[in-house]
Amino acid sequence: QHIFDIFKSNKSIILYLIEEKILIIDQEITKAIVTFGKYKNNKYHFFFYPEIKDFLCDEDLKSIEKKIHEKIEDFNKKRHNGENDSYICEIVRKDSIDEFVIYVNKTNLSLRRTKINESIFETNEYLIKKRPTLIEYAAFYGSIQIFQYLRFNQVELNSDLWLYVIHSKNAELIHLLEESGVKPDD
């Protein structure tokens, strides 16, 4: 329990510790993952399903299995990747502007109001807590082409973007925010 408490805010590290047999999942840790708000809100019970399933009651087991449609091989691959597995997120992370424009036109996606859907595979706590917009997600991953497309389509640039852009370490995006007169929050 002590090791779990130390690394509880990082799913990737916990997964590594489990795989290296440094952390052993037991009934107490399972109870914390399934019942405590923070872990439940951050989808730990889905992410760590293979490790906790032996400790779950039938009701919890069925509830989780109903939402996990992945084959275990795909599930583990996505878990190790640690990123949102939705198609739109994959496109944005690759900064594939052509695929993005096709997808937006095909699905009639709102460029201004769309927020990134939750994913059980997301491990970045900032993205989990914030539920970013498309432009914020593009900024986070330094996807300059998609960021520019959104900007040219009148998606608002606001001070919240600074934290996302700083994460990307993309100097061009930082310069764009400065050039556009977007001021960071105090």
Salt bridges, closest charged atoms under 4 A:
GLU19 OE2 - HIS80 NE2 2.58
GLU51 OE1 - ARG79 NH1 2.67
GLU70 OE1 - LYS78 NZ 2.88
GLU83 OE1 - ARG93 NE 3.07
ASP85 OD2 - LYS78 NZ 3.21
GLU99 OE2 - LYS94 NZ 3.37
GLU118 OE1 - LYS43 NZ 3.36
GLU125 OE2 - LYS38 NZ 3.91
GLU125 OE2 - LYS129 NZ 3.47
GLU179 OE2 - HIS175 NE2 3.25
